[in-house]
């Protein structure tokens, strides 16, 4: 069997993490200081199993491009959609690019399916026969093992229920301190210390 194929819907995971940071700290500025620790997030996804491929997509303002450079240096193939760029159609959104790559891998590895580790909470489009949930169903029918990693508060309920019955759901909340860190406040904000990420503990990380 092939190894782990990781697919990261960064915008969904990052914005949901910002919401959680604001909730945990009771401070709206906390969301703007939060960052994802990509190395730990990637390791959480593959859980020290052989990594076959890792892809990430997201829409970002140019000011955050340096964060994506960090992800690229971990060996992840990154596709960026600049929210400020005009002339792109709906077919060029990060979600659809990522779903297309998932389906391509399902075909390319049809004789040797692996483990799909998808990081998103977005279950939109199911009733129309599209979206991440439908893509996971299609891969599962091709004998792929399915793992979904998402923030519990933002994950589509139907998609989570399906994954829990057909694979493994990994709540990112259990690893919050290891997969996020915070920067120092901007000038004029409350002076609170930055927070480094903690060590990632995979002992209780469920796998298929």
N, C-alpha and C positions, 0 to 999 in steps of 0.2 A: 504494500500500500504506500502511496505517496505521503509526503509529510503534511505540514500545516500550511494552509494558504490564508494569509491575513489580509483583511480588507477593512480599511479605516475610513469611516464617514466623519471626517474631522470636525466639520461645522456642527453637526448634531452633537457629537460627544463634547466638544469644547463649550458650546453655549449652555448645554445642560449642566456642565461642571461649574460654569459661572453662576448659574442660578443657585446651585447648591452651596457655593462659597458665600453668596450673599445671605442665604438662609442660615447657614451655620454661624456666621459672624455677626449677623444683624446689622450689616453695614453695606450700603449700596456700592461703596468704593471697593469692597473686597472682590467683586466680580472682575474689576479691571486689573487687579494685581495678580489674579490667578493665571497660572500657566500649566500646561500639560507636560509631564516628564515623559518624553517620547520613548526613551530607551526602556524605562520600566513598563510603559504601556505596551510596547511591542513584546517584551518578555512575558508579560502577563497573558498576552494573546496566544503565543506559541507554547508557553509553559515549559520551556526547556526541551521541547520535542523538536525533531528536525524541521527546519523552516524551509519550505519549498519556494515560497514567494510571498512578498508583502507589498501591498499597494495602498495608497492613501490619496484621497481627493477632498478638496474643500474650496470654499470661496472665502477669500480674505482681502482685506485692504492691503495695499502695498506696504504699509508700515509694519506688518507682521511677517513679512517675507523672510526675515532672518530666522524666525522660529521654524519655518519650513526647511531652511537650510540645515538645521539641526537634525530634522527627521531624515533628510536625504543622506546625511552622513552615516546613518545607521544601516544603510543598504535598502531602504524602502523606496520604491518607485513612486514619485509624487506627481500628481496632476493638479495644477492650480487654476482656479477660475477667478479672475479679477472682477470683483463686483463693480468696479468703476469703468470697466471696458464695455463699450457699446458694440452692437452688431452681432451679438451672439444669440442664437435661437434657443428655445427650450431644450432641444435635443442635445445641447452642449453643456448642460448642467452637470456638476460633479456627481450627483447621485446617479444619473443615467450613465455617465461614463463608467462609474464603478460597477454598476449592475451589468453593463455590457461586458466588462472584463471578467466578471464572475461567470457569466454564461459562456464566454470564450474558453475559460479554463475548464469548465464542466465538459465541453466538447473535446478540447485538446487532451484531457486526461480521462477520457471516457473509459479506457481500458485499465486505468490505474487510479481510481478516485481516492482523494485524500480527506483531510479534515478542513472544513471551512470555518474559520474563526472571524466572524463579522462583528465589527464595532459600530453599532448604531442603535437608535431607539425609534427610527423612522419606519412606520408601517404603512405609510400613505400609499394609495393606489391599488390596494388589494382588490377592492370590488371591481375595478376596471381591468384586472388581470395583469397588473404590473407592480413594480416596486420591490423593495428588498424582501418582504415576506414571500411574495410569489417566487422570487429568484431562489430563495432558500428551499422552498417546496420543490422546485424543479431540480435543484441539485440533490436533494434528499432522495428523490425518485431515481436518480442516477447512482445511488449507493454512496453518496458523500455523507460523512459524519458531520453533524451540524453543531456549532457552538456560537452562542450569541452573547456578546459582552455589552452591557448598557447600564446607564444609571437607572435605578429602580423607579424613581419618581417620574421619569420622562419616557420610559419605554412603552411602545404601543402594546396594550394589554393583549390583544388577540395574537400578535406575533409572539409575545413572551409565552403565552399559554401553549401555543403550538410547539415552540422550541422545547419547553419543559416536558412535553409529551413525546418529542421526537429527537431530542438531543440534550444539550446542556445549556442552561442559562447561568451566566456569571455576573452577579451584580457588582458593578464597579465601585459602588458605595463601600464595599468591604475593603477596598484597597485605596481609598481616597488619599490618605496621607503619603502613600508611596508613588502614586501616579500623578500627583499634582505638587506644585510648589508655588510660593508667592514672591513677588518682587517688592521692593521698597515703595512706599507711597510717593506720589508726585508732590511737588511743592504745593502747599496749601491744604493738603489732606492730613488727616489725623496721623501723627507720627507713630506708627506701629512697626515692629520688627518684621523683616522678611522671614519666610519659613522655607527651609530646605526640604526636599523629599526625604522620606524615611526609607529604610531598607525594605525591599519587596520580599514578602514571605509567601511562597507558593505551596506551603504544606497542605493547606485546606482548599486549594484551587481545584474545583471539580473538572473532570475531563471526560470525553466520550470514550 
